[in-house]
Amino acid sequence: MIYTIFDDSVSPTMNVFLVIGNIVSLVYNIPQMVKTYKTNSTKDFSSTFLFLRVVNNSIWLAYSIELGTFLFLLANITSVICSLFLSYYKAFELYDIHKENKNTIIELKDTFNTDDCSNTAIVIAREDIKQRIDEVDNSDTINDISSPLIN
């Protein structure tokens, strides 16, 4: 397949819009990627959103390959790369949350298996459990699309 920079089947105005769209696509993705890289956090992103974004961008990428329009292809490659970048960080974040919750359960089991467990330890453990349940409720780790990757 021959890729052309400009699409001859559309007007020159539409080709200019394709160039502008590519620039905007690159510009609006870069700040989020930089922020995610610096903070190492995708806490505010839904896993479902990221999964659907990767699927959507991949479908558009396949369509742009079929069309053979370089500018359209470039825009979709940019979107797929940015989506995969964010999804990569989200997967590690979910794994860390899963591992932390698993360690907490093990610690709590050890606490309650001791014979000399005082009432204070039980109250502290209950408060910790309530806090962790609230954290899990506020995150999207339950019924998460990425969960099978973690197990």
Secondary structure as UniProt FT lines:
FT   TURN            8..9
FT   HELIX           12..39
FT   TURN            43..44
FT   HELIX           47..67
FT   HELIX           70..113
FT   TURN            115..116
FT   HELIX           119..138
FT   TURN            142..143
FT   TURN            145..146
FT   HELIX           147..150
//
